[in-house]
Amino acid sequence: MFRLMLLSVMALVAVSSRADMPDYPDDGAGGSSPTYLGCGVYGSSSSGFPKMMYAQRVRYCRYDGPLFCNGKTQGEFAEWEHNGVSTGKQKRTIIATYNAPQKSSVDTLMYFIGGQYFDAETPKASGIGLCEDWDNLFDHSDFNLANKNIPMLPDSVPYEIATDGFFDMGRTFMAVAMDARFNYDFTRDNQHEILNAHYQWLRKKFYRSEMKFIYLVGHSRGGTLATMLASKFKDEMPEVPVFVQLYDPVANPDSAHHELGTDKYSKITNPIPRQISLLGQTYTVHDFTYRTDLFNGVFNTPLKRDRLLIHNHVAGRQFINGTLEDLSHEVRAFAELDTGTDSSGTIGNWYYQKWYTTSHSWMANLPDYYGSRYLQAAKDAYAAMVPERVASMAPEARCNMSPRWAEGTQVTVSFDGNGSESRSGTALDYRWQLPNGTTRSGIGPHSATFYSGGEQLSSHSVRLTVTDANGNTDTASCSVTLEDRDQSCGDPFCKPAIQ
């Protein structure tokens, strides 16, 4: 009871101390002089991609009071409610959107996932755009909506991608899970609910037929979530390329979880030694990771490993002592591959692993420190995988049809295929099938005269089949319904009514 009262008092203090925290304006709000963007970041107003991201709490309290919370899940994040994620976990989940084109335009999806958030002392993932004190911009007491613009950290991978020009921002959805709430010690059922919520939220951002590239990045617990999301995408749409970058990813190896096939008794030694000093003595140590089994687990078929690329950057340094978390094991990262004495290695063409000796928290900043290198890795993955995907994407068949004239029991229509396009950029072949058994070829316009069967009301349609140079096809039908209002009309230009 005392602890509950203490937590309530602490929550009230947090509210009062952050109530006057200003909301930071969007970059480019006016003027040309440098503008303070918060988190120690300065920027200047300019055109193009914004330097801010819009962060939202999944659930918030509409009533601002210490004893009552009239909770509401924001409509944008209904997936958390639909999957039964607890209200407490929803209120701790914070997701920021960098770029959100219309769903019909999106062909590239990017999701950056931070590690588990404990408190204000949690190391920040500057590599995925989070500045060092982003949590100070939020009211973590649950009593406020807390939606606001916060800076996207320069030199981070998202910033580099957004401003480099390689990826088309008009067709790229980008977001970051600042606090994904995919915590280490949650039950498997809880984790399953949260995983599904993130997946379904991302899934509604694009149409499968348009998707060319999915890019997932995660540090620590965010790495496990990114890996599981990749598995779900490959389950549903194996034809879409997925690139995953992991930074010291952490899965729970205990007997109640065995996440991603990890087991606390199965380990892989980091081949790179490091020196530590203890009581005036210098010692050489080798860190280790828990061994995962992606090959026989979440990516256990050749189809799921096709058009999949995982880059796992791993150190394996202990960051939570076993006596604090679990007497039976320490908290460390996972790896798939024992590289022996080598600092890196691969499995087939789908998994690459590289060892480091840095701390777990510093690994969160690795993409920031080497931002351009990891941007290049994303560009290389795109260049390697997307052309094959594009070559296999069916073209879109679209047709138009309109009446020209009707007389007596005959009607003449015009039709064309303007607007059809080839996904692979190759020339298209147009073939038309008419209801009277005749055919046409080419984009058109074409015309045909049909017999209405003596009926005042008649429907007429044509079917278009479009084929690209790679043999991919698509079909479409278009039709008109016509009524000759005056069958005695002898004027060949007598216009029918269109129903």
N, C-alpha and C positions, 0 to 999 in steps of 0.2 A: 504493500500500500504506500509505504514511504517512497519507494522508487517511482511509483506511478505519479505521486504528487510532485516529486522532483523533476520528472520528465515534463510534466505539465508546466511547471514554473520555467524550465529551460525553454520550452516552446514559446511561452509568452515573451520571454526576454528576446528570443530570436525575432519575433514579430515586431516588437518595439524598436529593436536596433536596426531593422532593415526596412521599416515602413517608409522611410524617406529616400530609399535608393532610387535614383533617377532611371528612367527608361532611356536607353541610348538611341539616338536617331540613326536612320539609315545613312550609309555613306552616299554622298551625292545629294544631300538635302539642300545644298546651296553654297555658293562661294568656292574659292579655289585654295584657300589656306588650309594647312593641316588641321584635322579635327580629331579631338581625343575620342576614341571609340571604346574606352574601358579596357580593363585587363592589361594596362600598360601599352596598348596598341594605338599607334597614330596612323591616320590615313588622310587622304584628300579626296574631295568630291570629284568624281569622274564618271564618264559614261561606261556602259558595258556591264559586266557581271558585278552584282553588289558584293561588298566586302562584309556584309552582315548575314547572319542566319537567324531565322525565326524559330525560337525555342518555345515549346509548349509542354505543359504538364498534362498527362493523359486524363487525370481526374483531379478535381479541385473542390473546395468547399465554397458554396455560394454565400453562406452566412459567416461573417467574420466575428467569431466569438470563441471563447476558451472551452465551453462546455457542450457545444452542439455543432455538428457538421452536417449541413444539408448538402450532401455530396452529389456531384454530377460528373459523369464521364463525357468529355467533349465529343461531339458528333464525329469529328475527324477520326477518333480512335475508338469507334464502337466495337471493333474487333476484340478489345480487351474485356469488354463487358460480355460479349457473345461467347467468349471462351471461358468465362467463369473466373478470370483473374481477380483475386481479392481486392477490395477497395483500397486497403493499405498499400498494396504493391502498385496499384494503378497511380496512387497519389505520389509515389516516389519515382515513377517512370517519366523521364523527360527526353523528348525527341525534338531535334532542330532540323528544319528544312533549309537547305541551301538553294535549291533550284527545283521548280515544279512546273514544267510545261503541261499543256493539256494532255490528257491521257492518250488521245489519238495520235499525238506527235511523238510520244516517248518510244525510243528504240534502244536506249541505254539506261541501265539502272545502277546506281552506286549507293552503297550503304556502309557507313563507317561506325564502328561500335566500340565504345570505351569500355574499360575494365570495370570491375565491381566497385561501386561507390560506397564508402563507409562514412566518411565525414569530411570536413573541410581540409583535413590533412592528407586525404587520399591523393597520391601522385596524379598529376593531370596529363592527359594524352595530347600533348601539343602536336604530335605527328598527325592526328586526325582533326586538327583545327581547334582544340579546346585550349583557351588561355588559362593561365595558372590559377586564377581565382574566379572562374566562371560561377562557382556556387555562391559567391557573395552577391551576384546579380539576381539571385533567386530568393524567394521567401520559401524556406524549406519547412515551414510550420504547417502546411496543408491548408491554410485558411484563405489563400488568395489564388486567383487564376494563374498568376505568374507567367503568362505569355509575354515574351518580349524579344526584341532584337538584341543579339549579342555579337561581338566581333568574331569573324573567322580568322584564325591566326595566320598571318603571312608566313610563307615558307612551308606550311603544312601541305600534305599531299592534296587535300581537297582544294586548297587555295591555288596550288600549282596547276592542278587539273582545270580549275575553273577559269584561269587566266592564261593558260598556255596556248589555247586555240586549236589543239589537236582534236579534242572532243567537242562536238556540236552542242552547245548549251541549250539550243532551241529544241533538242531532242533528248536531253539527258536529265533524268530525275536524280537529285542528290540530296541525301539526308544523313544525319548522324544521331545515333542513340547515345546521348550524353550520360544518361543513367538508364540502362536497359532493364535493370532489375532481374537479371538472369543470374541469380546469386548462387554461390558455390554450395551452400548448405540447404537450399530449398529442396523439398521432396521432389521425386521424379515426376509426380503428377503436377505439382506447381510448375516445374520447368517445362513440361509438355504444354500446359496452358499458355505460358508466356511465349514459348517458341511459336506456337500456332498464331498467336495474336500478332507478333512481328511479321510473320510470313504473310498472313492474310492482308495486313495493312500494306505491305509492299506490293503484294500481288494485284491490288486494285489500282495501282498507279500506271499500268500499261496493258496493252492487248498482246496476247501471246504471239499472234501472227506477225506482229511488228517488231518483236524483240530480237535484237542482234547481239547484245553483250550485257552481262551482269558482273559487277565488280563489288566484292565484299571484303571489308578490312576489319580486323578485330585485334585488340590487345587484351591479354589476360582472359578473364571470363568472356569478354567480347569475342575472343578468338574461337571459343567453343561454340558460341551462338552463331558466329559467321559460318563455321563448318557445318553446323546442323541446318542452317538456312540453305547453304549450297546443296546439301543432300536433298532437301525438299524440292528445290528448284529442279534438280536433275531427275527426281522422281516424276515430276509433272511434265517437264519439257526438256527431255534429254537433247533435243536438237539445238538448244540455245547455249552458247559458250558461257562458262562461268569461270572467273578468275578470283582466287582467294588469296589475300595476303594476311599472314598471321604473325603476331609479335608476342613471343613468349605466351602462347595460349595455354589456358589452365582448365583441365577437366578434373572432376572429382573421382579418384580411383577407389574409394572405399566400397565395401560390400553392398551398401544400399544404393549405389549409383553406377559404378563401372562405366562412367560416361565415355563414349567413343571407344569402348573396349579397353580402357585403362584399368590397371590393377596395381595396388600399392606394392606388390611383391615383384612386379616386372618393370625393370628400369633400363635406361640407356645412359651410358656415361658420356659426358661432354669430353671430346678428345683434346680440347684446348685447356692446358693447366693454367691456374692462376695462383698468385702468391698472397698469403695472408700473414699478418704479424700477430703473435700471441705471446704475452709475457716476455717480450724482448726477443722472441725466436721467430724466424721466418719459415713458413711451411708451404709446401706445394699441395694444392687440392684440385680434385676434379669434381665439378658439379654433375648432377644427373637429372634426367627427366623421367617421367612415367611413360611407359611404352603404350602408344595407342595402336589400334588396328583398324585403320580406315579401309584398307584394301579388302579385308574380309567382313567389314562392318557396314558403315553407311554408304560406302562406294564399292559395293561387293560384286558389281557386274561390269563387264566391258562397256556396256552402253552408258552406265553412269560415269565411268571414267573417261569416256569420249567427250571431247570438247570441254574438258575440265583441266584447270591448272591451279595447283596449290603451291604457294611459296611460304614455307614455315621458317621464320627467323627465331631462333630459340637459344636461350642461355642456360636455363635450368637452375638458376640460383634460388635457394630457399628464401622465401619472403614472409612466411608466417611459421613460427616455431611449432613443432608438433605438439608440445605440451599446451599450447594455447588453443589449437584448433581440434586436434585429434591425437591422442596419445600414440596411435599406431602409425601415423604418417605425417610428414611435413607437406606443406603446400608448395608445389613446384609446377613447372610447365610440362606439356606432353610433346613427344616427338614420335615419328613413325619409323625412322630409319636409323640403324646403327651404322655410322660411317667409318667405324674403326678408328684409325689415326687421322683421317681426313677431316678437314673443317667443313666440308659440304658434300652432298651426294644427291642422287635422284633415284626415283622409281619410275621406270618407263618414261613416258612423256607427260605424266600428269602430276608428279610430286617432286618438289625441289626443297631441300632443307639446308640451312646454313647455321653454324654454331657461332656464338659470341660468349664473352665472359663478363658482360656488363650486368648490372643489377636489374631486377625485374621492373622496377619503376622507371629506370632509364630506358628500357626497351620500349616504353610507351612513347618516348620522344625520338626513337630511332628514325622514323620516316621524316621527322622534322629536320633532324641533323643531316640526313642524306635525302632531303626532299626530292631533288631533281633525279636521283638515282631510282627512287621508287615510282616516280612519275613515268620514267622511261620504261620501267618494267610493265606498267599498266599499258603504255602505248605499244610495247612489243607484243604483249598478250593479245591486245586488240588486233594488231596487224597480222598476227599469226593465225588467229582463230576465226575472225569475223568474215573474211572472204569466202571461206568454205560454207559458213552459215548463209551468207547472202546468196551464194550460188545455188543453194538448196531451197531458197524461199520462193514459193509460188508467186507468179505475177498476179496483179489484181485485174480481174475482168469487169469492166463497167460498160454499160451500153445505154443509149438513149433512143427513144422511139416516139414518133409524133405522127398525127394524121396529115395527109396532104389534101385529099378530096374524097368524096363519096357520091355515088350516083346509083340509084336503083339498089341492086343487091351487091354492088361491088364497092370496095373501099381500097384506096391506095395509101400506104404508109411509108414513112421515111425512117431509117435507123442508122446509127453509126456508133463507133466504139471510142469516140473521143474521151480522153481522160484515163484510159488504161495505161499502166506503166510496168516496166520491167524492174524487179527488185535488184537484179544482177547487172543492170545496165546494158543488157543485150537486146537485139532487135526482137520484136514480137511477131508471131504469126497469128492472124485473125481468121477464124473460120465461123461462118454463120449457118445455122440450121433453121429452115423455114418450115412452118406447119404444113405447107403443101408438098413437102418432100424435096424441094430444091435447096441449093446451097449458094452461098456467096463467100468470097474471100477478100481480105483487105479491110482496112479500118473504116472505109466508107466516106461519105454517106452513100447508102444504098436505098433503093425503093422497090416495093413489091405491091402487087394488086391482089387482093383476096376476095373471095366470094363469101358473102355474109350468110348464106343459107336461107335467104328470104326472111330473116329475122330482123326486126327493127333494132334490137340490141345485139351487138356482136363484139366478141373479144378476140384480139389477134396478138400473137407474141412471136418473138424470135429468140433463139438461144445462141450465145456467143461462147466460143472456146478460144482461149488465148494460150499460146505455148511460147516459151522463151528458148533460147539457144541451148540451155542446159536440160531441156526436156520437161521442165516444170510447167504444169498447166493449171488453169483456173477457168471456171465457167460462170456465166451470168445470164439471166433472162430479163427481157424487158417487154412490156406489153401496153396496149391501149384498149380501152373499152369505148365503143362508138355507138351512137344512136343517130340514124338518119331521121331528122324531125319531119321531113316532108319527102316521102319516097317518090312523089310525082315530080319532084324538082328536076328539071332537065338541064340545069346549069352544071357543067362539069366541075365548076369551082364551088359547088354547094358545100358549105362547111358543116360537118357533123358536130354533134354535141359530145364532149369528152366526159365520161362518168368518173 
